[in-house]
Amino acid sequence: MSLPRVVSRNGHFMSPSDAHISIFNPVIFGAFGVYESIQLYAGAIFLLEDHMQRLAASATAIDLALPADLDTIADWTRAIVAANECRDALIRIFALGASPNNGPEIFIWPEAPRALPAFLYEQGAGAVTYSGERALPQAKSLNTLVNHMAKARALNAGEHEGVLVDRDGNVTEGSSSNLFVVRGGALLTAPEEDVLAGVTQIEVLALAEQQGIPVLREKLPLADRQRWDEAFLTSTSRHVLPLVRLDGQPIGAGVPGPVTLRLREAFEERFLSFVHATASK
């Protein structure tokens, strides 16, 4: 089945061919919008409420008024899943600010799920660095040019992800992922004010705390990369993906490390437990 069959605009269904905005809409020039990507698996929308909260936080950060409250937007999300009769998908939510001709709009639709090849989890993935910073990093805004450039550089180099490095030489986050580093048994990730808080990232931080793994939110100088024992990426589609190579050089032993594998296993258990609990309701 090709997705989407139906798109939601502010809760009203339309065909995909009708789901568009004008190139003259000023929200395009200003990238005045925010978005979310949510995993649908076996009929369960994973952590929908958490994604709704982040959608609201992103909208607040750029002074964007949403067209409805979060409970209503969540209902629109469930309705579009039902209308498309899908059980596995990547749900997209695009919220656009008001323009002279329209009030604020939210478009919701499902896309085909994104499954990475198994060898990336078994052998680990590679990344390249890209010098750049996202505008307003705590907002998941439509201003994704830096993300696009970082990802393009990675693909041109034959690697999986592009990792951003700020003006002070600190590694912050991936083009579409959060970055974790393991050093001396502790789990490190960038300070909250420097990156977009990932829904998967927050789950992993909670799992690390439950397992007694020390967690530090601190700057990650690229110059200190030789001190990294392990690294991994997190995102909605990746879950926990080992990162074993950066700019062609191995991270640690160049293979998925024990802390990474431990947290990956814990996250998958958490994910499947959520799915099974949702299915049993």
ABEGO torsion letter per residue (X at the ends): XBOBABBBBGGBBBBAAABBBBAABAAAAAGBBBBBBBBBBGGBBBGAAAAAAAAAAAAAAAGBBBABBAAAAAAAAAAAAAAAGBABBBBBBBBBBBBAABBBBBBBBBBBBBBBBAAAAAAEBBBBBBBEBBBGAABBBABAAAAAAAAAAAAAAGBABBBBBBAAGBBABBAABBBBBBBGGBBBBBBAAABBBBAAAAAAAAAAAAAGBBBBBBBBBAAAAAABABBBBBBAAAEBBBBABBGGBBBEAGBBBAAAAAAAAAAAAAAAAAAAAAAAX
